[in-house]
Amino acid sequence: WVREEAPDVLCLQETKCSEKALPAEITSMPEYPYKYWAASDDKEGYSGVAMLCKTEPLKVTYGIGKEEHDKEGRVITAEFPNYYLVTAYVPNASRGLGPLSITDKT
């Protein structure tokens, strides 16, 4: 499907896979030579996002600058000449907004 649609950038969320465990379907895509992966530091098989690009971004950053959240591998931002592209996997709040109850107001 990806090869048929041929997007310039492919963003994936909830990958649940560390970079070392990427499947061959991803690593064997030469049309996307620039691959960026973020996964949970603490929990194998948890959260994760990826960005596959045909052209190299000017800059790539990971996370939002808050270590307690960034360790879950939920955000990648790529800067291109005319735009920024963000792929994010947002936590499911479920009932009671549990995972979204953040006490740090800074």
N, C-alpha and C positions, 0 to 999 in steps of 0.2 A: 504494500500500500504506500509506504513512504517513497519508494523509488518511482512509483507511478505518479504520485502527486508532486514530487520533487520540490518541497518547500526550501527556501533559502536558509531558514533556521527551523529546527525542530526542537520544541520544548516538551519535556516529559516531567510529570509529577508523580509522587508516590512510587518511586522506582524500587524502593526497598532492596537496594543492591549496592554494595561497596564497589569502588572502581576496580579493585582487583578481581571481582567476581562478575564483571560485565559479560553478557552472553556474546557469542560470535556474531549474532545478527547485528549487534551494535559495532563491535570492533572491526568488522569486515566491511565497513561502508566507506570506501575511499572517497566518495563524493562529499563526505562530511569530514574533512581532515582536522577540523578544530572541534574537539569534544571536551566538554566541561561537566564535571560530575561533583555533586555534593551528597553526602550520606551522613547518617547519624554517627557521631563519635562513640557513643555509649552503647547503642543497641543495634546489633546486626539485624538486617531485615526490617528496619523501621524508617519511615518517612523517605526522604531523598528526592532530589531533582536533578535533571540533566538538561544540557543545551548542546545541540549538534549544529555546527555552522559550516556553510560552504566557504565563506570568507572569514578571515581572521578579524575579530573585534579589536578595536584600539586598546581596550582595557576590559578585564573581567574581575569582578569582585564577588565575594561569597558572604552571605549573611547580611545582617542589618546593623551590626556594630554592638550587639548585646550578646556577650558570650553564653549566657544561660540559654538563649534561644538559638544562637548560631551553631551550637554543637549538635543540633538535630538535622542539619543539612537541608534546610527548607527554602533557601533563596540563592539564586545566581543572577547577577546583573551584568550585562554586556553593553559596553559603549561602542557604538558604531559612528561613522562620520556625521550622520544626520539624525540619529535617535539613540535612545537607550532602550534596551529590551530586558524585561525582568520576568523570570520564571519563578513562581512561588507555590509552595504547597502549604496551605493554611490549615492549622489544626481544626479538627471537628470539635465544636463547642459542646455538642450533645446537650443533655438537660443541665440546667443550672450554670451554664457558661463555665464549667470547671476548668478546662485547659486555657481559657482566655482570661482568667482572673489573675491579672498581673498587678502586683503591689508596688512595683517600682514606677513612680510617677515622673521620673526625670526624662 
